[in-house]
Amino acid sequence: MPTWFETSQIGQALGELVDLPETNALYKSAPPPFGHPMLKCFGFDPDYINLNHAAYGSLSNPVREAAEALSALVERNPDKFNRLIYQRLLVRARERLAKFIGAETDEVVLVLNASLAIATVLRNFEWQEGDILIGATTTYNSILKTLQHISDVSPHPALSHFDLQFPTTHAHIVASFREHLRALPRRAATDNPNSPQKIVAVIDSIASVPGVLLPWRDMVNICREEGVWSVIDGAQSMGQEVGLDVGASGCDFWTSNCHKWLIGKRSSAVLYVPKRNQYMIKSPIPTPATYAPRADAAFPGMVVMFEWNGTVDFVPSLTVDAALDFRQWLGGEAKINGYCHALALAGGKRMAEILGTEVMHGKDEDELTLNMVNVALPIPASIYTPAIDQIFRERLLNGANTYVAHYVHNGRVWVRCSAQIWNEVGDFEYAARALKGICADIVEAHNDKEQL
């Protein structure tokens, strides 16, 4: 029986060092067809319909078994693993990720999640009075809170909000973003020549809610034209955007989770810092033992500082190798995303038909939608409260044994559905019928209350 380690690049690198445990033999056979036959490669409850992959990711059986084998390897000799083996594994993971996203190996480090990556970048800026942070109305909540916190403490850089309301078009977003940057208050370079004004924009590549693709490359180009730093929140990008090539994008910083669409083990993420900007990253969070002031001859460089900054479970980050093996076995990025994108369009259309509403596509259905589709619910936003939000959670999870993200945006209530390789249109139909019943009950209860 072949082992995952034997068939992976990591196994080839470590075969001379350790006796490696046997794991999954699934790769001896051809992969099952996409759709419900693919469920045998995952460990879901047989009655659970998973349409919310974008929230927490979903672990395949081969990657889970690889993670278990790695964990066993750690526990067989923790000293040997952490002092001699881990670093080689980490380099291999970084090499493969760098190639996958279109970067150099020494421009890529691994961290726990995209939120930590962005916090690390933002907190390494040396903020001065008059600097500006830019977030959008669709910025992920924890990232927005990070921006707010940095603005709340001395020297209080200003926080500017870029308004994004969907559905809209990429052309409108690009024009509005350029206009927003040009309207910002600029400090004359002569005011403080030793510390010029810094303007830093956090830009979603694919927003979380709504789950829409933004023209982030065009927005990066505008940042460069306007002298603005670009920090790309690509939490949903790896495994969903084909042909990333982040190096060619010209962005200043970029991050993405490995445990979402890449189908790695949660939680892990990649942080890309091009060599031209690595001087900005003075310390990870927390500061590692390898830290040294940049002026010190012992300064180790950015990559070394991210190798070890405390004892954590490194296994999720190291399963990147297994996740990429799994995706290759499935047929590669074009095949995976071709299926998921087509299903998102078809499933979203069918869901909207059942609900009697519409999909958040805009005029071009391919412009905003990749593998997540947003569908309006037949419920007024005016009655949507935290209590109603909880009703959706309990009835979807405890009653229907399914889940979709639900949220208010631009005056309407929407759901975001993730189309994955194990889903079929029937899953969208099932969720739509459950949502239709929940919405009808909520509206009826509200009307009854109004009549009292």
N, C-alpha and C positions, 0 to 999 in steps of 0.2 A: 504494500500500500504506500503510495507516495505521500510525503508530508508536505504541509504548506511551506515549511522552512526549506525543504529540499528544492521546491519548485520556484521559490522566490529569490530575488536578488539578495535579500538579507540572509537567507539560508546559505547561499553560495559564499557570502562574505564571512559567515561565522562557522561554517562546517568544520573548519580545522580547529576551532577553539573549544567547542562544547558538544556534548551528545544532545541531539535535538529531539524533542518529543514528537510523536506522530499526531497529526490533526486531520483535517478534512480531506476526504478522497473524492469530493464532488467533481473536481476539475478533470477527472478521468473521462467524464461523459460530456456530451454537448449540453449547453444551457437550455432550460425549458423555454417555451415561447413566452413573450411578454404578455401580461395580463394575469388572470388568476392562477395559471400553472406556475407562475413565478413565486407564488406564496410559499411553496415548499422550501424556498431558499431563505425564508425569514421565520422568526419565532413568534409571530403574532398569535393572539387568541383566535381560534378558528372562526369565532362569531364576530370578531372586531373588523370593521371596515375603516381602514386608515386613510383618511383624506387630509391629514394635517402633518405630513412629513416635514414641512418647512419649519415647524416649531422646534422640534427636538431631534430630528433625524431618526433614522430607523436602521438598526444594525442587522446586516445579513448574517446568516449562519456561518459561512466561511470566515468572515472577518471576526465574528464573535469567537470562533474556535481558535483563530490565530491569536486573538487577545488573551484567551485562556492559556494558550501555550506559552506566550510571552510572560504572563504572570507566573506560571509555574517555573519558568526559567529564572525569573527574578528570585523567587523564594528558595530555589535550590541552593543558591549561594549569593545572597544580597551584596556582599562585598565585591565579589568578582563581577557581578552584573554592573553595579554602579561605578566601579573603579576601572574596569577594563573593557566591558562589552557595550554598555549603553552608548558611549560616544560614537562607536562605529555604526550602531543602528541609527542613531540620530543623523549622522552624515548621509547615510544611504537614503533616509526619508527626505532630507532636505534636497538631495540631488534629484530625486524623482519628482518632488513637488516643483522645484525650480523649472525643470524641463516642462512640466505639465502647464505651468502658468506663463512660460516665456520669460524667464529671468535667469540670472546667474546664480549658482549655488550659494555664493557668499553674500547674496542680497536677500536671502530667505532664512528666517528663523521660525521656530515653532513655539507657540504660546497656548494658553488654556482655551481662550475663546476670542472672538472678534472684539467684544466689548473691552477686554483687557488690552488687546493690541492697540485699539484707538486711544484708550486712556493713557497707555504708555507713551504713545506719540505726542499727544496733546500736553502731557505733563512734563515732557522734555523740552518744550519751548520755553524760552526765557521771556516771560511776558512783561510788557511795560505798559504804563498808562497810555491810552490812546490806541492800543492794539484792538483788533476786532476778530471775533469768532463768528462764523456763519453756520447756522443749522437750518433745516427746513421743517415745514409743518409735518412732513412724513418721516423725519429723523427718528430712528429707533429710540424708545423711551429712555433706556439706560444711557445711551449716548447723549441724548438731549440733557439729561440730568448732569452728566459729566461736564458738558458745556456750561450749564447754569452754575455748577459749583465753582468752576474755574473763574467765571465772571463774578461770582459772589465774594471771592477772596482777593486781597491786595495783590497786585495793583489794579484789579478790577477791569480787565479787558471787556469791551462792550460785546454784547451778544446780539447779533442781527438775525432776524427770522426771514427766510426766503419762503414765500407762500406758494405751495403746490396744491392744486385742487384737481382731482381726476373725476371723470375722464378728460384728457386733454391730448395735445399732440407733442411730439418731440420738438418740432419746430417752434412751438409756442414756449416750451420750457427753455430752450436755448436762448431765444430772444429775451425772455423775461429774466433769465439768469444774468445775461450780459448787462441788461438794464439795471438789475439790482446791484451788481458789483460797481457799476459806474456811478451809482447814486450814493455810495458809501462816503462818509467824511474822510478825506485824506489829509494826512499831516505832511507839511512841506519837508522835504529831505533836509533842508537847512536848519529845521527846528532842533534836531538832535542827530547830527551826522554819524555819531558813533553807535546809535541804536535806531535804525530806521523802523518805521511803522511795520508791524506784521499783521497781515490779514490772512486768516486760515479758514478755509471752507471745508466742512465735512459733507461729502456727497455720497448718496446711495448709488450703487450700481444697479441693484434691484431692491426696491423698498420692501419692507416687511408687510406693512398694511398701509395702503393697498399693496398687494403683491404684484408690482408692476416694474417693468424695465425702464430705466431712465437713460437718456443720451449722455452717459457719464463721460465718454471719451471727448465729445464735443465740449462738455462743461470743463473738462481738464484743459482743453486748448484755450478756452476763454480765460481760465485762471492764469495760465502762462502769459497771455496777452496783457492781462490786467495786473500782473505782479502779485498774484494771490497764491498762497500755498494750497495744494489740493490733497486732502486726506480721504481716500475712497473706502467707504464701508461696503465691502463686497461680501458680507456675511453669507448671502444666498447665492454667490456667483459660481464657486467651484463645483463642477458637476452639473451646472445649469446653463452657463454661457460657454459655448463651444468656441475654441480658438481665442483664449483670453489675451495672450501676448501683452502682459502688463508692462513689460519693458518698453515696448513700442508706443504705449499709450501716453508716455510722458508724465504720468502722475507722480506726485512727490512721495506718497505713502499709500499702501494698499493692503487690505487684509480680507481673509475669507475663512469661514469655518470649514474644517475637514469632516465634521460629524453630521453635516446636513446633506446636501445633494451629492457630495462625494461618497457618502455612505461609509464613512469611517466610524470609529468608536467615539462617543461623546466623553469628555469634551476636549477638542483640540482645534487649533487654528494656525494658519500661516500668516506671518507678517512680512511683507515685502518692503524693503528700504533700499532704493538704488544707491550705489556707492557714492554718488555725488552728495547724498543727504545723510550719510551715516554719521557724519560729525555731529548731527543734531541729537542723536540718541546717546545720551551720556550714561543712562542707567536703565535697566529693566525695572519692573515692579514685581517683587521687592528687589532691592539692590543686592547683587550677588557678592560673594567673597572675592571674585575676580575683579571687582571694580577698582579702578585707579583713575586719578584725575588725568584728563587728556594731556596735560602738560608733562605728566610723569612718563619717564621712559618705559615704565612697566605697563602702560596702557595696553590692554589686551586686544582691543578691537571690538566692534559691535557683536559679531557672531559669537565669540568666546563668552561674552557676558551673558548670553541667552542660553548657554549650554547647561548651566546649573545655578539656580538661584533659590535653592531650598529643596528638601525632600518632598517630592510630590509623586503621584502615580504617572510615570512616563509612558505607560503602555498605550493609552489612547493615541498619543502622538505617533507612536511607533507603528500603529496599525495602518498608517497611511500606505505602507508598502502593500499590505494585504488588500486594502480597499482598491488600489489601482490595479492589482492583479485581478480582483473580482470584476472590475469594470472592463478590463481587457477580455476576460472570459465571456462576458455578456455580449461582446461585439464592438465595444469602443464608444466614444463620445457621440459621434454622429448618429449611430443607431439608437443609443439610449435616449438621447434628447429628441430625435425625430419622433419616436413613439410618444414620449411624454408631452411634447408640444402639441402634437395632433390630438392627443387625448384631452388635453386641457381645453382646446378649442371645442371639440365635440362634446365633452362632458359639461362644460360651462353652458353651451347652447341648449343642451337638453335640460339642464337644471333650471335655466331661465324660463324655458317653455313650461315646465311643471309649475313653477312658482308664479308665472304670469308677470315676470319682470324683465330684466335685461342684464347683459354682460357689460363689464367696464372695459370695452375694447377701444372705443372711439371709432373713427372711420376706418382705420387700418387695423384689423384684428391681430396682425403679427407685430405691430409696433410696441405695444405695451405688454403683451402676454408672451411669456416663455412657457414655463411649466407650472405656473400658478395662475389661476383664473379667479376673478372677482365677480360675484353675482349679487345683484340687489335682492333684498328681502321685502316681502309685502307687509311691511310694518312701518308706521311713521317714526321718524327719528325723534319726534317731540315726546314720545312716550317711553323712549329707551332709557332706562335707569340702571344703576348698579344691581338692583334687585332683578330686573329683567335679564341682565347679563348673566346672573347666577342661574336663572331658570333655564336659559339656553345650555349652560354648562351641564347642569344636572340631568336635564332631559335627553340631551344628546349622548352623554357618556353613560348614564345609568339606565336610561330607557331604550335608546336606539343603538347603543354600543358603537357609536361612530363619533367623529368630531371634525368640525371645520372652524377656523378662526372667524369670529363675528365682531363687528366693529362699526362705529359711526364715522362717516367721512362725507364731507361736502353736502351735508343736509340729508343724507340717506343712510340706511342700515345695510351693510354688505356682509357677505361671507367670502372668505378666501379659501379656495380648495387647491390642494397639491395633487398634481397628476404624476403618479410614479409607475415604475415598471410592473408592479403587481396589480394595478388598478385597471378597471374596465368602465365603459360608459354606465353600466348597470349600477356601479357604486355611486355615481353622481345622481342617478335616478333615485336610489334608495335614500340618500341623504336629503335630496330635495323634498321627497314625500314627508320625511320626518320633520324637516324645517317648516314645511307648509302647515302641518298640524300644530306645531308649536306656535307659529305666528298667529294662526287663526284663534287659538285659545287665548293668547296674550291680548289680541285686539278685542275679542269678545269680553274678556274680563275687564279690560279698560273701559269699554263702552258701558258695561253694566255698572261699573263704579261711577261713571260720569252721570248716569241716570238717577242715581240715588240722591 
